[in-house]
Amino acid sequence: MKNSRLKPPNWSGRRVVLVAIALLIAGCSSCGGGGTDNGIVPVELPEFDADRAFADIEQQCDFGPRMPDSPGHQAQLAWMISTLEPLADDLIQQPFSAATPFGGPYDFTNLIAVFAAEAPGTITMIGAHWDTRPVADQDPDPDMRDEPVPGANDGGSGVAILLELARIFAQEPPPSPVYLAFFDAEDSGQLGSSMPYMGYCIGSDYMAHNWPTPIESPERVIVLDLVGGQTEQDPSLVVGTAQSSNEYFNLRIESYSQAAAPQLVDHIWDIAEFLGHSAFERSVQGSIIDDHLPFINTAGIPAVDIIDFAPPVWHTVSDTPEHCDPDALYQVGETMLGLVYGM
Ligand SMILES: [Zn+2]
């Protein structure tokens, strides 16, 4: 993209039920039926294993940077395919070639893992970019700005949540169709580039223009980006040169998302509030060029970007696992479970 630590000792699905019951008893005398004041239906959710997801961030960083035309990019693609193939009902590979503001043309691949395609109901796509940025151009040290970004949070965190969702969906098929999309070539953009989206979002733009015909188009799209940051600030943290670094992990509402999909934004933030995930804050912060835009602009599909605006190590060489937190993955991952399983 451009632009209260509450981790329980074990991540139990039972917690959700207890929260739901407590809310029904304490706060919902006026709403009748089984819902809450904001219309959320309490549903028992599978467990989102945030530690297992976090291990996937570490695994991705072990491949090295996943920028275009790199060994890490190739290794990550092979690993995602071998991980997803046994889990998904169908895994669609979408290879393409494109230039970026940094050169090329390079070989790229989008992936779509399909679950419950025959089920009734709204088709949901949850996506994240899997490539990483070739240059750490926000690093406070000028000598580091030509180095690649390790991409633990920027790239790694969204993929980690999607892979954990895939494991869950394989065990407990969603009641409605779900696609998990892995966008290539998101993060090679450059300010001032004349390419669409300044050279960001190349993979998602390709997908929006070239939807693979064996499956129906999604009816709503949620993009996860920079969703693994520390929920408590480490005072020793290197602070990047981004204009407004967040002090801690938070998810404010992105304005293109709010304009294009206000009901979906409301619903997602309602679910997060119901589940007690305090990183989701109900204020609109600003506009971000990210993978939701091609689906809004090209395909006319309501799309929402869930993103931590400018975390401290954004586009620096310090975007490493030690600056990520399973709690962030848990908050976002469980909120996606709530959306998928019908809250
Ligand atoms: Zn980025």
Residues whose N, C-alpha, C, O or C-beta is under 5 A from the ligand:
A	BS01	ZN	M1 D154 D187
